[in-house]
Amino acid sequence: MRDHPYEWSEGVGANWNSVFGSLVAVRTGRLAEAQALLALRRDAAALLTDVAFAGNLAGALLELALVEGRLTDARAVVDESLGWLADADDVRFRARILRHGVSTEAELAAVARARRDPSAEDEARDLGLARLEALRELMARTDGSPVFAEARGNLALAEAEATRLLDRPDPGAWSAAADGFRDPRRPYELGWCRYRQAEAMLALRLPRAEAATVLAEARALAKELGALPLLETVEALARMARLELPSDASADAEPDAGADPFGLTSREREVLALLVAGQTNRQIADALFISESTASVHVSNIIGKMGVANRVEAAAAAVRSGVAS
């Protein structure tokens, strides 16, 4: 699979724009707008030979299906999108898809338990564990390079989801997963992990005040991003558990991310603005009074967080998603 198998065109740009814009729509609860993803899945087959396009479309489709509760559809998308990447030398996007695959099966297992359907629970457990093992094998072939930071975070999140899959609440697994999304910071995934951590703490009847503090961080992150579905989920848990959440001011969240769905820090957004302006690493370093090597690290982190292949795609995605202009 080639990284750039097509000529850039207005039509191609519109499709990329639709992927990033729809992901923002999913996370902020504008689900009618996010339905554009379904049309892309049908009509943009020519772009699925591009690793970054296929991987980003797959991740957005999976998030949409999970938010909408279409769990059997999500299961099918996992298999379909792994097929898109079958010939690619890729870790980042395959790890993301497999993590969503474990999450999907954890949800299906929970539904099966509620319905007292052991056959469906066994099916979900077996497939979820197979997805997890595939992700473990994928990551076993990598090293500690920052290039694989997102994939390592997805593995930790999948390991935590496996505790739900097996109905073995483990706040420690969710705390470890959360730590993987703090540096570089990915607030959406961090908020999700903190929500699940609080849920597991309540299931094990751990101190309620501690659970409330963890859940308050999840709420603050959801508010920071304007992530309405996550916020509603967090507040529903607080109501069911009758938890009085501490003020958001006490939660560990940066209040400067606005509607940025990629979790960029303030400095990374400054670097991204210069990328959009076409600046080199040397020029970025001079403009921000940092070393060229530090500028290079920021650029690498931005590319990883945005799930794109290079600085040109990062700049284009930033403009399309409204993160930079």
BADRENLUM-618192 format. One record per residue: x, y, z of N, C-alpha, C in turn. Coordinates in Angstrom, 1 decimal. Layout:
N
R    neast   nnorth      nup   caeast   canorth     caup    ceast   cnorth      cup
R        X        Y        Z        X         Y        Z        X        Y        Z
...
//
This chain:
325
R    neast   nnorth      nup   caeast   canorth     caup    ceast   cnorth      cup
R      0.9     -1.2      0.0      0.0       0.0      0.0      0.9      1.2      0.0
R      0.6      2.1     -0.9      1.4       3.4     -1.0      0.9      4.5     -0.1
R      1.8      5.4      0.3      1.3       6.5      1.1      0.6      7.5      0.3
R      0.9      7.8     -0.9      0.3       8.8     -1.7      0.0      8.3     -3.1
R     -1.0      7.5     -3.3     -1.3       6.8     -4.6     -2.2      7.7     -5.5
R     -2.4      8.9     -5.1     -3.3       9.7     -5.9     -2.8     11.1     -6.1
R     -3.3     11.8     -7.1     -3.0      13.2     -7.3     -3.9     14.0     -6.4
R     -3.4     15.0     -5.8     -4.2      15.9     -4.9     -5.1     16.7     -5.8
R     -6.4     16.7     -5.4     -7.4      17.5     -6.2     -8.4     18.0     -5.2
R     -9.3     18.9     -5.7    -10.3      19.5     -4.9    -11.2     18.4     -4.3
R    -11.5     17.3     -5.1    -12.3      16.2     -4.6    -11.7     15.5     -3.5
R    -10.4     15.2     -3.7     -9.6      14.5     -2.7     -9.6     15.3     -1.4
R     -9.3     16.6     -1.5     -9.3      17.5     -0.3    -10.7     17.5      0.4
R    -11.7     17.5     -0.4    -13.1      17.5      0.2    -13.3     16.2      1.0
R    -12.8     15.1      0.5    -13.0      13.8      1.2    -12.2     13.8      2.5
R    -10.9     14.3      2.5    -10.1      14.4      3.7    -10.8     15.3      4.7
R    -11.3     16.4      4.2    -12.0      17.4      5.0    -13.2     16.7      5.7
R    -13.9     15.9      5.0    -15.1      15.3      5.5    -14.7     14.3      6.6
R    -13.6     13.6      6.5    -13.2      12.6      7.5    -12.9     13.4      8.8
R    -12.0     14.4      8.7    -11.7      15.1     10.0    -12.8     15.9     10.6
R    -13.6     16.5      9.7    -14.8      17.2     10.2    -15.8     16.3     10.8
R    -16.0     15.1     10.3    -16.9      14.2     10.8    -16.5     13.6     12.2
R    -15.2     13.4     12.3    -14.6      12.9     13.6    -14.9     13.9     14.7
R    -14.7     15.2     14.4    -15.0      16.3     15.3    -16.5     16.2     15.7
R    -17.3     16.0     14.6    -18.8      16.0     14.8    -19.2     14.8     15.7
R    -18.6     13.6     15.5    -18.9      12.5     16.4    -18.6     12.8     17.9
R    -17.4     13.4     18.1    -16.9      13.6     19.5    -17.7     14.7     20.1
R    -18.2     15.7     19.3    -19.0      16.8     19.9    -20.5     16.5     19.9
R    -20.9     15.4     19.4    -22.3      15.0     19.5    -23.2     15.5     18.3
R    -22.5     15.9     17.2    -23.3      16.4     16.1    -23.4     15.2     15.1
R    -24.2     14.2     15.5    -24.2      12.9     14.8    -24.8     13.0     13.4
R    -25.8     13.9     13.2    -26.3      14.1     11.9    -25.2     14.4     10.9
R    -24.3     15.4     11.3    -23.2      15.7     10.4    -22.3     14.6     10.2
R    -22.1     13.8     11.2    -21.1      12.7     11.1    -21.6     11.6     10.2
R    -22.8     11.6      9.7    -23.3      10.5      8.8    -22.6     10.6      7.5
R    -21.9     11.8      7.2    -21.1      11.9      6.0    -20.1     10.7      5.9
R    -19.7     10.2      7.0    -18.7       9.1      7.0    -19.2      7.9      6.3
R    -20.5      7.6      6.4    -21.1       6.5      5.7    -21.0      6.6      4.2
R    -21.2      7.8      3.7    -21.1       8.1      2.3    -19.6      7.9      1.8
R    -18.7      8.4      2.7    -17.3       8.2      2.3    -16.9      6.7      2.2
R    -17.4      5.9      3.2    -17.2       4.5      3.2    -17.6      3.9      1.8
R    -18.7      4.4      1.3    -19.3       3.9      0.1    -18.6      4.4     -1.2
R    -18.3      5.8     -1.2    -18.0       6.5     -2.4    -16.5      6.8     -2.6
R    -15.7      6.7     -1.5    -14.3       7.1     -1.7    -13.3      5.9     -1.7
R    -13.8      4.8     -2.3    -13.0       3.6     -2.4    -11.6      3.8     -2.9
R    -11.5      4.7     -3.9    -10.2       4.9     -4.5     -9.1      5.4     -3.5
R     -9.6      6.1     -2.5     -8.6       6.7     -1.5     -8.2      5.7     -0.4
R     -8.9      4.5     -0.4     -8.6       3.6      0.7     -7.3      2.9      0.5
R     -6.6      3.1     -0.6     -5.2       2.6     -0.8     -4.2      3.5     -0.1
R     -4.7      4.7      0.4     -3.8       5.5      1.2     -4.0      5.2      2.7
R     -2.8      4.8      3.3     -2.9       4.3      4.7     -3.5      5.3      5.7
R     -3.1      6.6      5.6     -3.6       7.6      6.5     -5.1      7.8      6.3
R     -5.5      7.9      5.1     -7.0       8.1      4.8     -7.8      6.9      5.3
R     -7.4      5.7      4.9     -8.1       4.5      5.4     -8.1      4.4      6.9
R     -7.0      4.6      7.5     -6.9       4.5      9.0     -7.8      5.5      9.7
R     -7.7      6.8      9.2     -8.6       7.8      9.9    -10.0      7.6      9.6
R    -10.4      7.2      8.4    -11.8       6.9      8.1    -12.3      5.7      9.0
R    -11.5      4.7      9.1    -11.9       3.5     10.0    -12.1      4.0     11.4
R    -11.2      4.7     12.0    -11.3       5.2     13.3    -12.6      6.0     13.6
R    -12.9      6.9     12.6    -14.0       7.7     12.7    -15.3      6.9     12.6
R    -15.3      6.0     11.6    -16.5       5.1     11.5    -16.8      4.3     12.8
R    -15.7      3.8     13.4    -15.9       3.0     14.6    -16.4      3.9     15.8
R    -15.8      5.1     15.9    -16.3       5.9     17.0    -17.8      6.3     16.8
R    -18.2      6.5     15.5    -19.6       6.8     15.2    -20.5      5.6     15.6
R    -20.1      4.4     15.2    -20.9       3.2     15.4    -21.0      3.0     16.9
R    -19.9      3.2     17.7    -20.0       3.0     19.1    -20.8      4.0     19.8
R    -20.7      5.3     19.4    -21.5       6.3     20.0    -23.0      6.1     19.8
R    -23.3      5.6     18.6    -24.7       5.3     18.2    -25.2      4.0     18.7
R    -24.3      3.2     19.3    -24.7       1.9     19.8    -24.9      0.8     18.8
R    -24.4      1.0     17.6    -24.5       0.0     16.5    -23.3     -1.0     16.7
R    -23.4     -1.9     17.6    -22.3      -2.7     18.0    -21.9     -3.8     16.9
R    -23.0     -4.4     16.3    -22.7      -5.4     15.3    -22.1     -4.7     14.1
R    -22.5     -3.5     13.8    -21.9      -2.7     12.7    -20.5     -2.4     13.0
R    -20.2     -2.1     14.2    -18.8      -1.8     14.6    -17.9     -3.0     14.4
R    -18.5     -4.1     14.8    -17.7      -5.4     14.6    -17.4     -5.6     13.2
R    -18.3     -5.4     12.3    -18.1      -5.5     10.8    -17.1     -4.5     10.3
R    -17.1     -3.3     10.8    -16.2      -2.3     10.4    -14.7     -2.6     10.8
R    -14.6     -3.2     11.9    -13.2      -3.6     12.3    -12.6     -4.6     11.3
R    -13.4     -5.6     10.9    -12.9      -6.6      9.9    -12.7     -5.9      8.6
R    -13.6     -5.1      8.2    -13.5      -4.4      6.9    -12.3     -3.5      6.8
R    -12.1     -2.7      7.9    -11.0      -1.8      7.8     -9.6     -2.5      8.0
R     -9.6     -3.6      8.7     -8.3      -4.3      8.8     -8.0     -4.8      7.4
R     -9.0     -5.1      6.6     -8.8      -5.5      5.2     -8.2     -4.4      4.4
R     -8.6     -3.2      4.7     -8.1      -2.0      3.9     -6.6     -1.9      4.1
R     -6.1     -2.3      5.3     -4.7      -2.1      5.7     -3.9     -3.4      5.6
R     -4.5     -4.4      5.0     -3.9      -5.7      5.0     -2.5     -5.7      4.3
R     -2.3     -4.9      3.3     -1.0      -4.9      2.6     -0.1     -3.7      3.1
R     -0.4     -3.0      4.1      0.3      -1.9      4.6      1.3     -2.2      5.6
R      2.5     -1.6      5.6      3.5      -1.7      6.7      3.1     -0.7      7.7
R      2.1     -0.9      8.5      1.5       0.1      9.4      1.3     -0.5     10.8
R      1.6      0.4     11.7      1.3       0.0     13.1      0.2      1.0     13.7
R      0.4      2.3     13.5     -0.4       3.3     14.1     -1.9      3.0     13.9
R     -2.4      2.9     12.7     -3.8       2.8     12.4     -4.3      1.4     12.7
R     -3.5      0.4     12.4     -4.0      -1.0     12.8     -4.2     -1.1     14.3
R     -3.3     -0.5     15.1     -3.4      -0.5     16.5     -4.7      0.2     17.0
R     -5.0      1.3     16.3     -6.2       2.0     16.7     -7.5      1.2     16.4
R     -7.5      0.5     15.2     -8.6      -0.3     14.8     -8.8     -1.5     15.8
R     -7.7     -2.1     16.1     -7.8      -3.3     17.0     -8.2     -2.9     18.4
R     -7.8     -1.7     18.8     -8.3      -1.2     20.2     -9.8     -1.0     20.1
R    -10.3     -0.4     19.1    -11.7      -0.2     19.0    -12.4     -1.6     18.9
R    -11.7     -2.6     18.3    -12.3      -3.9     18.2    -12.5     -4.5     19.6
R    -11.5     -4.3     20.4    -11.6      -4.9     21.8    -12.7     -4.1     22.5
R    -12.8     -2.8     22.3    -13.9      -2.0     23.0    -15.2     -2.5     22.5
R    -15.4     -2.7     21.2    -16.6      -3.2     20.7    -17.1     -4.5     21.3
R    -16.1     -5.4     21.4    -16.5      -6.7     22.0    -16.8     -6.6     23.5
R    -16.1     -5.7     24.2    -16.4      -5.5     25.6    -17.8     -5.0     25.8
R    -18.3     -4.1     24.9    -19.6      -3.6     24.9    -20.6     -4.7     24.6
R    -20.3     -5.5     23.6    -21.2      -6.6     23.3    -21.3     -7.7     24.4
R    -20.2     -7.9     25.1    -20.2      -8.8     26.2    -21.0     -8.3     27.3
R    -20.9     -7.0     27.6    -21.7      -6.4     28.7    -23.2     -6.5     28.3
R    -23.6     -6.3     27.1    -25.0      -6.4     26.7    -25.5     -7.8     26.8
R    -24.6     -8.8     26.4    -25.0     -10.2     26.6    -25.2    -10.6     28.0
R    -24.3    -10.1     28.9    -24.5     -10.4     30.3    -25.8     -9.8     30.9
R    -26.1     -8.6     30.4    -27.4      -8.0     30.9    -28.6     -8.8     30.4
R    -28.5     -9.4     29.2    -29.6     -10.2     28.6    -29.5    -11.7     29.0
R    -28.5    -12.0     29.8    -28.3     -13.4     30.3    -28.2    -14.3     29.1
R    -27.3    -13.9     28.2    -27.1     -14.7     26.9    -25.7    -15.2     26.9
R    -25.4    -16.3     27.6    -24.0     -16.8     27.7    -23.3    -17.1     26.3
R    -24.1    -17.5     25.4    -23.5     -17.8     24.1    -23.0    -16.6     23.4
R    -23.8    -15.5     23.4    -23.3     -14.2     22.8    -22.1    -13.7     23.6
R    -22.2    -13.8     24.9    -21.0     -13.4     25.8    -19.8    -14.1     25.4
R    -19.8    -15.4     25.2    -18.7     -16.2     24.9    -18.1    -15.8     23.5
R    -19.0    -15.5     22.6    -18.6     -15.1     21.2    -17.8    -13.8     21.3
R    -18.4    -12.8     22.1    -17.7     -11.5     22.2    -16.4    -11.7     22.9
R    -16.4    -12.5     24.0    -15.1     -12.6     24.7    -14.0    -13.2     23.9
R    -14.4    -14.3     23.1    -13.4     -15.0     22.3    -12.9    -14.0     21.2
R    -13.7    -13.3     20.5    -13.3     -12.4     19.5    -12.5    -11.2     20.1
R    -13.0    -10.7     21.2    -12.3      -9.6     21.8    -10.8    -10.0     22.2
R    -10.7    -11.2     22.8     -9.4     -11.6     23.2     -8.5    -11.9     22.0
R     -9.1    -12.3     20.9     -8.3     -12.5     19.6     -7.9    -11.1     19.1
R     -8.7    -10.1     19.2     -8.3      -8.8     18.7     -7.1     -8.3     19.6
R     -7.2     -8.5     20.9     -6.2      -8.1     21.8     -4.9     -8.8     21.6
R     -5.0    -10.1     21.3     -3.7     -10.8     21.0     -3.1    -10.4     19.7
R     -3.9    -10.0     18.7     -3.4      -9.5     17.5     -2.7     -8.1     17.7
R     -3.2     -7.3     18.6     -2.6      -6.1     18.9     -1.3     -6.3     19.7
R     -1.3     -7.2     20.6     -0.1      -7.5     21.3      1.0     -8.0     20.4
R      0.7     -8.8     19.4      1.7      -9.3     18.5      2.2     -8.2     17.6
R      1.3     -7.3     17.2      1.7      -6.1     16.4      2.7     -5.3     17.2
R      2.4     -5.0     18.4      3.3      -4.1     19.2      4.6     -4.8     19.6
R      4.6     -6.1     19.6      5.8      -6.9     20.0      6.9     -6.6     19.0
R      6.5     -6.2     17.8      7.5      -6.0     16.7      8.0     -4.6     16.6
R      7.6     -3.7     17.6      8.0      -2.4     17.6      9.1     -2.1     18.8
R      9.6     -0.9     18.8     10.6      -0.5     19.8     10.0      0.6     20.6
R     10.8      1.3     21.4     10.3       2.3     22.3     10.3      3.7     21.6
R     10.4      3.7     20.3     10.4       5.0     19.6      9.2      5.8     19.8
R      9.3      7.2     19.9      8.1       8.0     20.0      7.1      7.9     18.9
R      7.6      7.4     17.8      6.7       7.1     16.6      5.6      6.2     17.0
R      5.8      5.3     17.9      4.8       4.3     18.3      4.1      4.7     19.6
R      4.2      5.9     20.0      3.6       6.3     21.3      2.0      6.1     21.3
R      1.4      6.6     20.2     -0.1       6.4     20.1     -0.4      4.9     20.1
R      0.3      4.1     19.4      0.0       2.7     19.3      0.2      2.0     20.7
R      1.2      2.5     21.5      1.4       1.9     22.8      0.2      2.3     23.7
R     -0.3      3.6     23.5     -1.5       4.0     24.3     -2.7      3.2     23.9
R     -2.8      2.8     22.7     -4.0       2.0     22.3     -3.9      0.6     22.8
R     -2.7      0.1     22.9     -2.5      -1.2     23.5     -2.9     -1.2     25.0
R     -2.5     -0.2     25.7     -2.8      -0.1     27.2     -4.3      0.1     27.3
R     -5.0      0.8     26.4     -6.4       1.0     26.5     -7.1     -0.3     26.2
R     -6.6     -1.0     25.2     -7.2      -2.3     24.9     -7.1     -3.3     26.1
R     -5.9     -3.3     26.8     -5.7      -4.1     27.9     -6.8     -3.8     29.0
R     -7.0     -2.5     29.2     -8.0      -2.1     30.1     -9.4     -2.5     29.7
R     -9.7     -2.4     28.4    -11.0      -2.8     27.9    -11.2     -4.3     28.1
R    -10.1     -5.1     28.1    -10.3      -6.5     28.3    -10.8     -6.8     29.7
R    -10.5     -5.9     30.7    -11.0      -6.2     32.0    -12.6     -6.1     32.0
R    -13.1     -5.2     31.2    -14.6      -5.1     31.0    -15.1     -6.3     30.2
R    -14.3     -6.7     29.2    -14.7      -7.9     28.4    -14.9     -9.1     29.3
R    -14.0     -9.3     30.3    -14.0     -10.4     31.1    -14.8    -10.2     32.4
R    -15.4     -9.0     32.6    -16.1      -8.7     33.8    -15.3     -8.7     35.0
R    -14.1     -8.2     34.9    -13.1      -8.1     36.0    -12.7     -6.7     36.3
R    -13.5     -5.9     36.9    -13.2      -4.4     37.1    -11.8     -4.2     37.7
R    -11.0     -3.3     37.0     -9.6      -3.1     37.4     -9.3     -1.6     37.2
R     -9.5     -0.8     38.3     -9.1       0.6     38.1     -7.7      0.8     37.8
R     -6.8      0.0     38.2     -5.4       0.1     37.9     -5.1      0.1     36.4
R     -5.8     -0.8     35.7     -5.6      -0.9     34.3     -6.0      0.3     33.6
R     -7.1      0.9     34.0     -7.6       2.2     33.4     -6.7      3.3     33.8
R     -6.1      3.3     35.0     -5.2       4.4     35.4     -3.9      4.3     34.5
R     -3.4      3.1     34.3     -2.2       2.9     33.5     -2.5      3.4     32.0
R     -3.7      3.0     31.5     -4.1       3.5     30.2     -4.1      5.0     30.1
R     -4.7      5.6     31.1     -4.8       7.1     31.2     -3.4      7.7     31.1
R     -2.5      7.1     31.8     -1.1       7.7     31.8     -0.5      7.8     30.5
R     -0.9      6.8     29.6     -0.3       6.8     28.3     -0.8      7.9     27.4
R     -1.9      8.6     27.8     -2.4       9.7     27.0     -2.2     11.0     27.6
R     -1.3     11.1     28.6     -0.9      12.4     29.2      0.2     13.1     28.5
R      1.2     12.3     28.0      2.3      12.9     27.4      2.8     12.0     26.2
R      2.5     12.3     25.0      1.8      13.5     24.5      0.3     13.4     24.9
R     -0.2     14.6     25.1     -1.6      14.6     25.7     -2.7     14.4     24.6
R     -3.6     13.5     24.9     -4.7      13.2     24.0     -5.9     13.2     24.9
R     -6.6     14.4     25.1     -7.6      14.6     26.1     -8.8     13.7     25.9
R     -9.2     13.4     24.7    -10.4      12.6     24.5    -10.2     11.2     25.1
R     -9.1     10.6     24.7     -8.8       9.2     25.2     -8.6      9.3     26.7
R     -7.9     10.3     27.2     -7.7      10.5     28.6     -9.0     10.6     29.4
R     -9.9     11.4     28.9    -11.2      11.5     29.5    -12.0     10.2     29.6
R    -11.9      9.4     28.5    -12.6       8.1     28.4    -12.0      7.2     29.5
R    -10.7      7.1     29.6    -10.0       6.2     30.5    -10.4      6.6     32.0
R    -10.4      7.9     32.3    -10.8       8.3     33.6    -12.2      8.0     34.0
R    -13.1      8.1     33.0    -14.5       7.7     33.2    -14.6      6.2     33.5
R    -13.9      5.4     32.7    -13.9       4.0     33.0    -13.2      3.6     34.3
R    -12.2      4.3     34.7    -11.5       4.1     35.9    -12.5      4.3     37.1
R    -13.2      5.4     37.0    -14.2       5.7     38.1    -15.3      4.7     38.2
R    -15.7      4.2     37.0    -16.7       3.2     36.9    -16.2      1.9     37.6
R    -15.0      1.5     37.3    -14.4       0.3     38.0    -14.2      0.5     39.5
R    -13.8      1.7     39.9    -13.7       2.0     41.3    -15.0      1.8     42.0
R    -16.1      2.3     41.4    -17.4       2.2     42.0    -17.9      0.7     42.1
R    -17.5     -0.1     41.0    -17.9      -1.5     41.0    -17.2     -2.3     42.1
R    -16.0     -1.8     42.5    -15.3      -2.5     43.5    -15.5     -1.9     44.9
R    -16.4     -0.9     45.0    -16.8      -0.2     46.2    -15.5      0.4     46.9
R    -14.7      1.0     46.1    -13.6       1.7     46.6    -14.1      3.1     47.1
R    -13.3      3.8     47.8    -13.7       5.1     48.4    -14.4      6.0     47.4
R    -15.6      6.4     47.7    -16.4       7.2     46.8    -15.8      8.6     46.5
R    -15.2      9.2     47.5    -14.5      10.5     47.2    -13.4     10.4     46.2
R    -12.7      9.3     46.2    -11.6       9.1     45.2    -12.2      8.9     43.8
R    -13.3      8.1     43.7    -14.0       7.9     42.5    -14.5      9.2     41.9
R    -15.1     10.0     42.8    -15.6      11.3     42.4    -14.5     12.2     41.8
R    -13.3     12.2     42.4    -12.2      13.0     41.9    -11.8     12.6     40.5
R    -11.8     11.3     40.3    -11.4      10.7     39.0    -12.5     11.1     38.0
R    -13.7     10.9     38.4    -14.8      11.2     37.4    -14.9     12.7     37.1
R    -14.5     13.5     38.1    -14.5      15.0     37.8    -13.5     15.4     36.8
R    -12.4     14.7     36.8    -11.4      14.9     35.7    -11.9     14.6     34.3
R    -12.6     13.4     34.3    -13.3      13.0     33.0    -14.3     14.1     32.6
R    -15.0     14.6     33.5    -16.0      15.7     33.2    -15.3     16.9     32.7
R    -14.3     17.3     33.3    -13.5      18.5     32.9    -13.0     18.4     31.5
R    -12.4     17.2     31.2    -11.9      17.0     29.9    -13.0     17.0     28.8
R    -14.1     16.4     29.1    -15.2      16.4     28.2    -15.7     17.8     27.9
R    -15.8     18.6     29.0    -16.2      20.0     28.8    -15.1     20.8     28.0
R    -13.9     20.6     28.2    -12.8      21.2     27.5    -12.9     21.0     26.0
R    -13.3     19.8     25.6    -13.4      19.4     24.2    -14.7     19.7     23.6
R    -15.7     20.0     24.4    -17.1      20.1     23.9    -17.6     18.8     23.5
R    -17.1     17.7     24.2    -17.4      16.3     23.8    -18.7     15.9     24.5
R    -19.8     16.3     23.9    -21.2      16.1     24.5    -21.5     14.7     24.9
R    -21.3     13.7     24.0    -21.6      12.3     24.3    -20.8     11.8     25.5
R    -19.5     12.1     25.6    -18.7      11.7     26.7    -19.2     12.4     28.0
R    -19.5     13.7     27.9    -20.0      14.5     29.0    -21.3     13.9     29.6
R    -22.2     13.6     28.7    -23.5      13.0     29.1    -23.3     11.6     29.8
R    -22.3     10.8     29.3    -22.0       9.5     29.8    -21.5      9.7     31.3
R    -20.5     10.6     31.4    -19.9      10.9     32.7    -21.0     11.3     33.7
R    -21.8     12.3     33.3    -22.8      12.8     34.2    -23.9     11.8     34.6
R    -24.2     10.9     33.6    -25.1       9.8     33.9    -24.6      8.9     35.0
R    -23.3      8.6     34.9    -22.7       7.7     35.9    -22.7      8.4     37.3
R    -22.4      9.7     37.3    -22.4      10.4     38.6    -23.8     10.4     39.2
R    -24.8     10.6     38.3    -26.2      10.6     38.9    -26.6      9.2     39.4
R    -26.2      8.1     38.7    -26.6       6.8     39.1    -25.9      6.4     40.4
R    -24.6      6.9     40.5    -23.8       6.5     41.7    -24.1      7.5     42.8
R    -24.9      8.6     42.5    -25.1       9.7     43.5    -23.9     10.3     44.0
R    -23.0     10.6     43.1    -21.7      11.2     43.4    -21.8     12.7     43.3
R    -21.3     13.4     44.3    -21.1      14.9     44.2    -19.7     15.1     43.6
R    -19.6     15.6     42.4    -18.3      15.7     41.8    -17.6     17.0     42.2
R    -16.3     17.0     42.5    -15.6      18.2     42.8    -15.7     19.2     41.6
R    -15.4     20.5     41.9    -15.3      21.5     40.9    -14.3     21.1     39.8
R    -14.7     21.4     38.5    -13.8      21.1     37.4    -12.4     21.8     37.6
R    -12.4     22.9     38.4    -11.1      23.6     38.6    -10.1     22.7     39.3
R    -10.6     21.6     40.0     -9.6      20.8     40.7     -9.2     19.6     39.9
R     -9.8     19.4     38.7     -9.4      18.3     37.9     -8.1     18.6     37.1
R     -7.4     17.6     36.7     -6.1      17.7     36.0     -6.4     17.9     34.5
R     -6.7     19.1     34.1     -7.0      19.3     32.7     -6.5     20.6     32.2
R     -5.9     20.7     31.0     -5.5      22.0     30.5     -6.7     22.7     29.9
R     -7.0     23.9     30.3     -8.2      24.6     29.9     -8.1     25.3     28.5
R     -7.0     25.0     27.7     -6.8      25.8     26.6     -7.0     25.1     25.3
R     -7.5     23.9     25.3     -7.6      23.1     24.0     -8.8     23.5     23.1
R     -9.8     24.2     23.7    -10.9      24.6     22.9    -11.6     23.4     22.2
R    -11.9     23.5     20.9    -12.6      22.5     20.2    -11.6     21.6     19.4
R    -10.3     21.6     19.8     -9.3      20.8     19.1     -9.5     19.4     19.4
R     -9.8     18.5     18.4    -10.1      17.1     18.7     -8.8     16.3     18.8
R     -7.7     16.9     18.5     -6.4      16.1     18.5     -5.6     16.2     19.8
R     -6.0     17.0     20.7     -5.3      17.1     22.0     -4.0     17.7     21.9
R     -3.8     18.7     21.1     -2.5      19.5     21.0     -2.4     20.4     22.2
R     -1.1     20.5     22.6     -0.8      21.5     23.7     -0.8     22.9     23.0
R     -0.7     23.9     23.9     -0.6      25.3     23.4      0.6     25.5     22.5
R      1.7     24.9     22.9      2.9      25.1     22.1      2.8     24.3     20.8
R      2.2     23.1     20.8      2.0      22.4     19.6      1.1     23.1     18.6
R      0.1     23.9     19.1     -0.8      24.6     18.3      0.0     25.8     17.7
R      0.9     26.4     18.4      1.8      27.4     17.9      2.6     26.9     16.7
R      3.2     25.7     17.0      4.1      25.1     15.9      3.2     24.8     14.7
R      2.0     24.2     15.0      1.1      23.9     13.9      0.8     25.1     13.0
R      0.5     26.2     13.6      0.2      27.4     12.9      1.4     27.8     12.0
R      2.6     27.6     12.4      3.7      27.9     11.6      3.9     26.8     10.5
R      3.5     25.6     10.8      3.5      24.5      9.7      2.6     24.9      8.6
R      1.4     25.4      9.0      0.4      25.8      8.0      0.9     26.9      7.2
R      1.7     27.8      7.8      2.3      28.9      7.0      3.5     28.5      6.2
R      3.8     27.1      6.2      4.9      26.6      5.3      6.3     26.8      5.9
R      6.4     27.0      7.2      7.7      27.2      7.8      8.5     25.9      8.0
R      9.8     25.9      7.8     10.7      24.8      8.1     10.9     24.7      9.6
R     11.5     23.6     10.0     11.8      23.4     11.4     12.8     24.5     11.9
R     13.7     24.9     11.1     14.7      26.0     11.5     13.9     27.3     11.7
R     13.0     27.6     10.8     12.2      28.8     10.9     11.3     28.8     12.1
R     10.7     27.6     12.3      9.8      27.5     13.5     10.7     27.7     14.8
R     11.8     27.1     14.8     12.7      27.3     16.0     13.1     28.8     16.2
R     13.4     29.5     15.1     13.7      30.9     15.3     12.5     31.7     15.7
R     11.4     31.4     15.2     10.2      32.2     15.5      9.8     32.0     17.0
R     10.0     30.8     17.5      9.5      30.5     18.9     10.7     30.5     19.9
R     11.9     30.8     19.5     13.1      30.9     20.4     13.3     29.5     21.0
R     13.3     28.5     20.2     13.6      27.1     20.7     14.6     26.5     19.8
R     15.2     25.4     20.2     16.2      24.8     19.3     15.5     24.1     18.2
R     16.3     23.8     17.1     15.7      23.1     16.0     15.3     21.7     16.3
R     16.1     21.0     17.2     15.7      19.7     17.6     14.4     19.7     18.4
R     14.2     20.7     19.2     12.9      20.8     19.9     11.8     21.0     19.0
R     12.0     21.8     18.0     10.9      22.1     17.0     10.6     20.8     16.3
R     11.6     20.0     16.0     11.4      18.7     15.3     10.6     17.8     16.1
R     10.9     17.7     17.4     10.1      16.9     18.3      8.6     17.3     18.3
R      8.4     18.6     18.4      7.0      19.1     18.4      6.3     18.7     17.1
R      7.0     18.8     16.0      6.4      18.5     14.7      6.0     17.0     14.7
R      7.0     16.1     15.2      6.7      14.7     15.2      5.5     14.4     16.1
R      5.4     15.1     17.3      4.2      14.8     18.1      2.9     15.2     17.5
R      3.0     16.3     16.8      1.8      16.8     16.0      1.3     15.8     15.0
R      2.3     15.3     14.2      1.9      14.3     13.2      1.3     13.1     13.8
R      1.9     12.6     15.0      1.4      11.4     15.6      0.0     11.6     16.2
R     -0.2     12.8     16.8     -1.5      13.0     17.4     -2.6     13.2     16.4
R     -2.3     13.8     15.2     -3.3      14.0     14.2     -3.5     12.8     13.3
R     -2.6     11.8     13.5     -2.8      10.5     12.7     -2.6     10.7     11.2
R     -1.6     11.5     10.9     -1.3      11.8      9.5      0.1     11.3      9.2
R      0.5     11.3      7.9      1.8      10.7      7.5      2.9     11.7      7.6
R      2.7     13.0      7.4      3.8      14.0      7.3      3.3     15.4      7.6
R      4.2     16.3      7.6      3.9      17.7      8.0      2.9     18.4      7.0
R      3.0     18.0      5.7      2.1      18.6      4.7      0.6     18.2      5.0
R      0.5     16.9      5.3     -0.9      16.4      5.7     -1.4     17.0      7.0
R     -0.4     17.2      7.9     -0.8      17.8      9.2     -1.3     19.2      9.0
R     -0.6     20.0      8.2     -1.1      21.3      7.9     -2.4     21.3      7.2
R     -2.6     20.4      6.2     -3.9      20.4      5.5     -5.0     20.0      6.4
R     -4.8     19.0      7.3     -5.8      18.5      8.2     -6.2     19.6      9.2
R     -5.2     20.4      9.6     -5.5      21.5     10.6     -6.4     22.5     10.0
R     -6.1     22.9      8.7     -7.0      23.9      8.0     -8.4     23.3      7.9
R     -8.5     22.1      7.4     -9.8      21.5      7.2    -10.7     21.4      8.4
R    -10.0     21.0      9.5    -10.8      20.7     10.8    -11.0     22.0     11.6
R    -10.4     23.1     11.1    -10.6      24.4     11.8     -9.7     24.6     13.0
R     -8.7     23.7     13.2     -7.8      23.9     14.3     -6.8     25.0     14.0
R     -6.5     25.2     12.7     -5.6      26.3     12.3     -6.2     26.9     11.0
R     -5.8     28.1     10.7     -6.4      28.8      9.5     -5.2     29.4      8.7
//
